[in-house]
């Protein structure tokens, strides 16, 4: 029996036209014998503007649902997943060659790990890419390390939540993505790190697209009062999980 990595993508009409490029980056991934990927695309809402951009591929499942934001869409997509691992891929981003195989090797090689991340490069409108300093050393990330760094650096983690590769059972146990209007991926990252060791690969795993329509570029994303409230919830969840001392797979 083949084992499966589920790729989870939330999409809304403005970003739907990027789906074919995301699909091409998936098709370039090479996995070990016995492994395959399946892509679950969940529209955040019900429109007739996304489906025309969904690739015609038997490895792709397209679903729709009432709007609730990307975190809700991704969590709803879990209803249609049966693989052992989940990989996040935003509709407007692209996986770098080898990303899935490296993530898989990390978690298959050390079962105390619950998640993996990798280096991300910004993909600029002209097609060029740029990195940024501050990546951690490659290798394991101990429990609580992300929260400590995030808190000390103006709520910016040292690893990018858009690169997450996770054990599906752990994500389900944590309730999926945080129910917030934004920062839902950071909320999940910190919850994962509160309960499990992780892994960072210094090889590029994601091209993170910068464009005028992306949600994180809108004024509402940086509204001071809302941002403070989001960060308070994200931190409180992680600290409570750490306080309960629950460990995934007995990891340190």
MOFENBEL-V918513 format. One record per helix or strand. SS is the DSSP state (H for helix, E for strand). FROM is the first residue (numbers start at 1). TO is the last residue. If there is no record, write none. Layout:
# MOFENBEL-V918513
ss = <SS SS>
from = <FROM FROM>
to = <TO TO>
This chain:
# MOFENBEL-V918513
ss = <E H E H E H E E H E E E H H E H H E H H H H>
from = <3 13 35 51 60 70 85 94 99 113 129 139 145 161 165 168 184 197 215 219 224 248>
to = <11 27 45 53 65 80 88 95 109 123 130 141 152 163 167 173 195 209 217 222 244 250>
